Amino acid sequence: MNLFKCVVVGVAVVATCISEIAAETPPAVTAAEIIKLPESTNSIGMKFKSIPAGTFTMGRGVYAHEVTLTQPFQIGVHEVTQAQYKQVLGGNPSRRQGVDNPVENVSWEKAVKFCRGLNELSAEKAAGHVYRLPTEAEWEYACLAGTTTKYSFGDDHTVSGQYGWYSENSGGKTHPVGVKQPNAWGLYDMHGNVSEWCWDWYGKYPRAAVTDPIGPATGSSRVVRGGGFLSGVRHAISSSRYSRDPSFGGYGNVGFRVVQSSPSE
């Protein structure tokens, strides 16, 4: 718990810039109205968007609850690619090979190891960057991108092929990241290509409003979010969540994206 908090603190300096953007953002936007959030690129070419702090409704129906994220955060524009994974850790565990495709068939533990490997790169250490997996709340907030609909692009699943790769259009394989349209905050493949590991242990949602949640203190499985190329589009809504064994790397449709923090935040 304390180690995780050490990772997420220190993101206040850019709050002024981000809050101005957030204040100008309408309560509901579509992917056709891309909000120009600040973007940065790290030493190995990974791009990040600065996501504004805010309050949103997490989950749907009986699981809906209010969540407030008090600090902005920088999340990967794309899922981690096979080339990036190989550059940091060496090797490529993916069953569907492609240097620009998202890495998959990777365990939660290996995803965390990748974050630690990024932290140790000399250029990233010099910049003071710290990498981690997004919390489940951060992931859904980033996926929704200011919307309140089932998907970030609305409620109509028939247009989903413009935004993601699912069992209906993937041909049973992953595809290069960033090919489809992004959500309104400029994030790609949030609804498809591969499902994504989150930091949290899997558990029941709280009944009351919460602030900066990081999930249960303990558990047996970790959270996976977002649709994948093997799942149907109806299972890829922003609120869909799954549980997986964090030590098992045989999930061929699961990858991840990362969050970056730095001294300038």
HELIX and SHEET records of a PDB file:
HELIX    1   1 ASN A    2  VAL A    8  1                                   7    
HELIX    2   2 ALA A   15  GLU A   24  1                                  10    
HELIX    3   3 GLY A   61  TYR A   63  5                                   3    
HELIX    4   4 GLN A   82  LEU A   89  1                                   8    
HELIX    5   5 TRP A  108  GLU A  120  1                                  13    
HELIX    6   6 SER A  122  ALA A  127  1                                   6    
HELIX    7   7 GLU A  136  LEU A  144  1                                   9    
HELIX    8   8 HIS A  157  GLN A  162  5                                   6    
HELIX    9   9 VAL A  233  HIS A  235  5                                   3    
SHEET    1   A 5 GLU A  39  THR A  41  0                                        
SHEET    2   A 5 LYS A  47  ILE A  51 -1                                        
SHEET    3   A 5 PHE A  73  GLY A  76 -1                                        
SHEET    4   A 5 VAL A 259  SER A 261 -1                                        
SHEET    5   A 5 VAL A 130  ARG A 132 -1                                        
SHEET    1   B 3 GLY A  54  MET A  58  0                                        
SHEET    2   B 3 HIS A  65  LEU A  69 -1                                        
SHEET    3   B 3 VAL A 210  THR A 211  1                                        
SHEET    1   C 4 ARG A 241  ARG A 244  0                                        
SHEET    2   C 4 ARG A 222  ARG A 225 -1                                        
SHEET    3   C 4 SER A 195  TRP A 201 -1                                        
SHEET    4   C 4 VAL A 254  GLY A 255  1                                        
END                                                                             
